[in-house]
Amino acid sequence: MIARIVIYLILIIVLSDLYIDMHYFRKRYHITWWQRLLWWIPCIGMVIYTCALASIRNFAPADLTWMNTYLFLLGMFVGPKAIFTLTSFLGWIVRKYITHTHRNWGHYIGILLGTCAFGAFVYGLTYGVSTVQVKHVDLYFKDLPKSFDGYRIVHVSDLHLGTFDGWRKKILKAEMDSIEKQRPDLICFTGDLQNMRPQEVEKMVSVIRQPMKGTIAVLGNHDYTEYIKGDFKEKAAQEARLVAAEEKRLGWKLLRNQNSIIISPDKDSIYICGTENDGKPPFPNYSDYQKATKGISKNSFMIMLQHDPSAWRRSILPKTHAQLTLCGHTHGGQMQFFGWRPTSIRQQEDFGLYEQGGRYLYVTAGLGGLVPFRLNMPNEIAVITLHTKKQN
């Protein structure tokens, strides 16, 4: 994770301190050399910390405490300092070349924005990541069998159970309590149960087994072995261990390019179809839609479970007749500013409900994340109620 952006991180860490040292400690305050050394010690420590994390073989360390501590230091100190540096520098340019005044208003704007960033980060780490939102969505279909009118599906995704170790376990318990209170007809999980290793799931089995009993699930990109290094045999064993945890210890029905039929007391039926992760690079694509939809007639009502929402337009709409697709993966960007989310840059359908030709996609914000931070994008449980549209 850190290795991918290590150069940018080091530049942000060093350049911020260098700017403040040159513009303030050398020109204004003229502090002694040992006081300047004290200023540079945390910077040197952060550079060493960054390089150490970047040198790890896997995507993230096995003990996420090291990663979370690093992200805490970045958000609390490096981020606000970088914001102040940028605005101060821009203010200096404006003052010198445009306004020709003695006062650099960038200093004051930087202090204000840096303080706001500090507060937002604290909020996102505490209250933001602890908030659970239950969202109710009603969908109407002409071809939904009448006996499934009012059928309630709880859509859950992206638990990333390893993140809930320690004090955050109470957040996971609150999420499970919210799921139980919905009393759904079906629970669907659309991938990323773990961060990197099945041990994370095994540790939390007792917390999620009963609330998510009878879940139908698919795998997400984190549920494969993309984020750990090892030979083929080791990776295969890790994947088999996760599958065993889901199917045997949790009692879930895991669909790996497969489908499952649900029959009502009136003998009506709908199909739940699940494909393996269908992502755009660098995310894996193990999907097989022909295999997944085998035996499903074109006039059957089908719900598609797929982790990556980019597959909806690329694969699901042209290759299947699925009337409803449920996805996760994006976490809604884990933050939102006036309706804008970071994930909307890469993904057109990144959060919420989308429709094309009477066919729907719902992308949930999920219930977790590798990084325990959320700002204006709470953890989400989606309750989707199916309705039969009355014919005119």
C-alpha positions in Angstrom: 0.0 0.0 0.0 2.7 2.5 1.1 5.2 1.3 -1.5 2.9 2.5 -4.3 3.1 6.1 -3.2 6.3 6.2 -1.1 8.0 8.9 -3.2 5.0 11.3 -3.0 4.7 10.7 0.8 8.4 11.4 1.4 8.2 14.6 -0.7 5.2 15.8 1.3 6.8 15.0 4.6 10.2 16.6 3.8 9.1 19.6 1.7 6.6 20.9 4.3 9.3 20.9 7.0 11.9 22.4 4.7 9.5 25.3 3.7 8.7 26.1 7.3 12.4 25.9 8.3 13.6 28.2 5.5 10.8 30.8 5.7 10.3 30.9 9.5 13.2 29.5 11.5 15.9 31.0 9.3 14.4 34.3 8.3 12.0 35.3 11.1 12.8 33.6 14.4 16.5 32.7 14.0 16.3 29.8 16.4 19.5 27.9 17.5 20.8 24.9 15.6 19.7 22.4 18.3 16.2 23.8 18.3 16.1 23.4 14.5 17.4 19.8 15.0 14.5 19.1 17.4 12.2 20.3 14.6 13.7 18.0 12.1 13.8 14.8 14.3 10.0 14.0 13.8 10.4 14.5 10.1 13.4 12.1 9.9 11.4 9.6 12.0 8.4 9.8 9.6 10.7 9.3 6.6 12.2 6.2 8.3 8.7 5.0 9.2 7.5 5.5 5.6 10.5 3.6 4.1 10.0 0.7 6.6 6.4 0.3 5.7 7.2 0.5 2.0 9.7 -2.3 2.3 7.2 -4.8 3.6 6.6 -7.7 1.2 2.8 -7.6 1.5 0.3 -4.9 0.8 0.1 -4.0 4.5 1.8 -5.3 7.7 0.2 -8.4 9.4 -0.3 -6.3 12.5 -2.4 -3.3 11.2 -1.5 -1.3 14.3 1.7 -0.2 12.5 -0.3 0.9 9.5 -3.0 2.7 11.6 -0.4 4.4 13.7 1.3 5.7 10.6 -2.0 6.9 9.1 -2.8 8.6 12.4 0.5 10.5 12.3 0.0 11.5 8.7 -3.5 12.8 9.3 -2.8 14.5 12.6 0.5 16.2 11.8 1.8 15.8 8.3 -1.5 16.6 6.5 -2.3 19.9 8.3 1.4 21.0 8.0 1.3 20.3 4.2 -1.9 22.3 3.8 -0.4 25.2 5.7 2.8 25.0 3.6 0.8 25.0 0.3 -1.4 28.0 1.2 1.5 29.9 2.7 3.5 29.4 -0.5 0.6 30.4 -2.7 0.0 33.5 -0.5 3.7 34.4 -0.8 3.4 34.3 -4.6 0.3 36.4 -4.6 1.9 38.9 -2.2 5.1 39.2 -4.2 3.9 39.2 -7.7 0.2 40.4 -7.6 -0.8 42.4 -4.5 2.7 43.7 -3.5 1.6 43.9 0.2 3.5 43.1 3.3 1.0 40.7 4.7 0.9 37.1 3.5 -2.8 36.1 3.9 -1.8 32.5 3.0 -0.4 32.1 6.5 -3.8 32.7 8.1 -5.8 30.7 5.5 -3.3 27.8 6.0 -3.7 27.9 9.8 -7.5 27.9 9.4 -7.6 25.1 6.8 -5.0 23.0 8.7 -7.0 23.3 11.8 -10.2 22.2 9.9 -8.3 19.3 8.4 -7.1 18.3 11.9 -10.6 18.4 13.2 -12.1 16.5 10.3 -9.5 13.8 10.7 -10.2 13.3 14.4 -13.9 13.2 13.6 -13.4 10.6 10.8 -11.3 8.4 13.1 -13.8 8.4 15.9 -17.5 9.3 15.3 -17.3 9.0 11.5 -16.1 5.4 11.5 -18.5 4.4 14.3 -21.7 5.6 12.6 -24.0 3.1 11.0 -26.7 4.1 8.6 -29.6 1.9 7.6 -30.8 2.9 4.1 -34.2 1.7 2.8 -34.6 1.3 -1.0 -37.8 0.3 -2.7 -37.6 -1.1 -6.2 -40.4 -1.9 -8.7 -40.2 -4.6 -11.4 -42.7 -5.6 -14.0 -41.4 -9.2 -14.1 -41.0 -9.9 -10.4 -43.2 -12.9 -9.4 -46.2 -11.7 -7.3 -45.3 -13.9 -4.3 -42.0 -11.9 -3.9 -43.8 -8.6 -3.7 -42.4 -7.0 -0.5 -39.4 -9.4 -0.4 -36.7 -7.7 1.8 -33.0 -8.1 1.1 -30.3 -6.7 3.4 -27.3 -5.9 1.3 -24.0 -5.8 3.2 -20.5 -5.5 1.8 -16.8 -4.8 2.6 -16.6 -5.8 6.2 -12.8 -5.9 6.2 -12.9 -7.8 9.5 -9.3 -7.3 10.4 -9.9 -3.6 10.9 -12.3 -4.3 13.7 -9.7 -6.0 16.0 -9.2 -4.3 19.3 -11.5 -1.4 20.5 -13.3 -1.2 17.1 -14.9 -4.6 17.8 -17.8 -2.8 19.4 -18.5 -1.0 16.1 -18.8 -4.4 14.4 -21.2 -5.6 17.1 -23.3 -2.5 16.6 -23.4 -3.2 12.9 -24.5 -6.8 13.5 -27.2 -5.6 15.9 -28.5 -3.3 13.2 -28.6 -6.1 10.7 -30.6 -8.4 13.1 -33.1 -5.7 13.7 -34.1 -5.5 10.0 -35.4 -9.1 10.0 -34.8 -9.6 6.3 -35.9 -12.4 4.0 -32.4 -12.7 2.7 -28.9 -11.3 3.4 -26.5 -10.7 0.5 -22.9 -10.0 1.0 -20.9 -8.7 -1.9 -17.3 -9.3 -1.0 -14.2 -8.2 0.9 -14.8 -10.1 4.1 -11.1 -9.9 5.1 -8.3 -7.4 4.6 -5.6 -9.9 3.7 -5.8 -13.1 5.7 -8.5 -15.6 6.7 -7.4 -15.5 10.3 -9.2 -12.1 10.5 -12.5 -13.8 9.7 -11.9 -16.8 12.0 -11.3 -14.4 14.9 -14.7 -12.7 14.4 -16.8 -15.7 13.6 -18.6 -15.6 17.0 -19.6 -11.9 16.3 -21.1 -12.3 12.8 -22.3 -15.9 12.6 -25.8 -15.5 14.1 -26.7 -12.0 12.8 -25.7 -13.0 9.2 -27.0 -16.5 9.3 -28.0 -17.8 5.9 -26.1 -15.2 3.9 -25.5 -15.6 0.2 -22.1 -14.2 -0.7 -19.5 -13.6 -3.3 -15.7 -12.9 -3.0 -14.1 -9.4 -3.4 -10.6 -8.5 -4.4 -9.4 -8.6 -0.8 -10.7 -12.1 -0.4 -8.1 -13.5 -2.8 -4.4 -13.6 -2.2 -3.6 -10.4 -4.2 -2.3 -8.6 -1.2 0.2 -11.2 0.3 3.4 -12.6 -1.1 3.9 -16.3 -1.3 4.1 -19.3 -3.7 1.2 -20.8 -5.4 0.7 -23.5 -2.8 0.7 -21.0 0.1 -1.8 -18.7 -1.7 -4.1 -21.6 -2.6 -4.2 -22.7 1.1 -5.0 -19.2 2.2 -8.0 -18.9 -0.2 -9.2 -22.4 0.7 -9.1 -21.4 4.4 -11.2 -18.3 3.8 -13.8 -20.3 1.7 -14.0 -22.9 4.6 -14.5 -20.1 7.1 -17.4 -18.7 5.1 -19.1 -21.9 4.1 -18.4 -24.1 7.2 -17.9 -21.8 10.2 -20.3 -19.1 9.1 -22.7 -21.3 7.2 -22.9 -18.9 4.2 -23.6 -20.0 0.7 -20.7 -18.8 -1.4 -21.4 -18.3 -5.1 -18.3 -18.6 -7.2 -19.6 -18.2 -10.8 -22.7 -20.0 -9.6 -26.4 -19.4 -9.0 -29.0 -20.4 -6.4 -32.8 -20.6 -6.7 -35.2 -19.3 -4.1 -38.7 -20.8 -4.2 -41.6 -19.2 -2.5 -44.5 -21.1 -0.8 -46.5 -20.4 -3.9 -43.9 -22.1 -6.1 -42.7 -18.8 -7.6 -38.9 -18.5 -7.9 -36.1 -16.0 -8.3 -32.4 -16.6 -8.9 -29.5 -15.2 -7.0 -26.5 -15.3 -9.3 -22.9 -14.7 -8.0 -19.8 -14.1 -10.1 -16.2 -13.9 -8.8 -14.5 -10.6 -8.8 -14.8 -8.8 -12.1 -12.5 -5.8 -11.8 -10.5 -3.5 -14.0 -6.7 -3.6 -13.6 -5.1 -3.6 -11.1 -8.0 -5.6 -9.6 -8.4 -9.3 -10.5 -11.0 -10.6 -12.9 -12.1 -14.3 -12.3 -15.7 -13.9 -13.5 -17.4 -16.3 -15.8 -21.0 -15.1 -16.6 -21.9 -18.0 -18.8 -21.1 -20.5 -16.1 -22.8 -18.3 -13.4 -26.1 -18.0 -15.3 -26.2 -21.6 -16.5 -29.7 -23.0 -16.2 -31.4 -19.7 -15.8 -34.0 -18.9 -18.5 -34.4 -15.4 -19.9 -37.8 -14.9 -18.4 -36.6 -15.7 -14.9 -36.1 -12.9 -12.4 -32.4 -12.7 -11.5 -30.4 -10.8 -8.9 -26.7 -10.5 -9.6 -24.1 -10.3 -6.8 -20.7 -8.9 -7.9 -18.1 -7.1 -5.9 -16.9 -4.5 -8.4 -19.6 -2.1 -9.8 -17.5 -1.3 -12.9 -18.6 -4.7 -14.1 -22.2 -3.5 -14.4 -21.9 -1.7 -17.7 -18.8 -3.6 -18.9 -20.1 -7.2 -18.3 -23.5 -7.6 -16.5 -25.7 -5.4 -18.8 -24.5 -6.9 -22.1 -23.9 -10.5 -20.9 -26.9 -11.2 -18.6 -30.5 -10.2 -18.1 -30.1 -9.5 -14.4 -32.8 -7.1 -13.3 -31.0 -6.1 -10.1 -27.2 -6.0 -9.4 -25.7 -5.5 -6.0 -22.1 -4.4 -5.6 -19.7 -2.9 -3.0 -16.0 -2.3 -3.4 -15.9 1.5 -3.5 -16.9 2.2 0.2 -18.4 5.4 -1.2 -14.9 6.8 -1.2 -15.2 6.7 2.7 -15.6 10.5 2.4 -17.9 12.9 0.6 -17.7 16.7 0.1 -20.9 18.4 -1.3 -21.8 15.2 -3.1 -18.3 14.6 -4.6 -16.5 11.4 -3.7 -12.8 10.5 -4.5 -14.1 7.2 -6.1 -16.2 9.1 -8.6 -13.0 10.0 -10.5 -12.4 6.4 -11.5 -15.8 4.9 -11.3 -19.0 6.3 -12.8 -21.3 4.2 -10.6 -19.5 4.4 -7.3 -22.3 4.8 -4.7 -26.1 4.5 -4.5 -28.8 3.5 -7.0 -28.5 3.5 -10.7 -31.0 2.5 -13.4 -30.8 1.7 -17.1 -33.7 0.4 -19.1 -35.6 -0.8 -16.0 -32.5 -2.6 -14.7 -31.0 -1.5 -11.5 -27.6 -1.4 -9.8 -27.1 -0.6 -6.1 -23.6 0.2 -4.8 -23.4 0.2 -1.0 -20.8 2.1 1.0 -20.1 -1.0 3.0 -19.5 -1.6 6.7 -15.7 -1.3 7.0 -12.4 -0.6 5.2 -8.7 -1.3 5.4 -8.3 2.3 6.6 -10.6 3.0 9.6 -11.7 6.5 8.6 -15.1 7.9 7.3 -16.1 11.4 6.7 -19.7 12.2 5.7 -19.9 8.6 4.4 -21.1 6.4 7.2 -21.1 2.6 7.3 -24.1 1.4 5.5 -26.7 -1.4 5.7 -29.0 -1.3 2.6 -32.5 -2.7 3.0 -33.8 -3.3 -0.5 -37.5 -4.2 -0.8 -38.7 -5.7 -4.1 -42.1 -4.8 -5.4 -44.2 -6.0 -8.3 -45.0 -3.1 -10.6 -48.7 -3.0 -11.4 -49.5 -3.2 -15.1 -51.4 -0.3 -16.7 
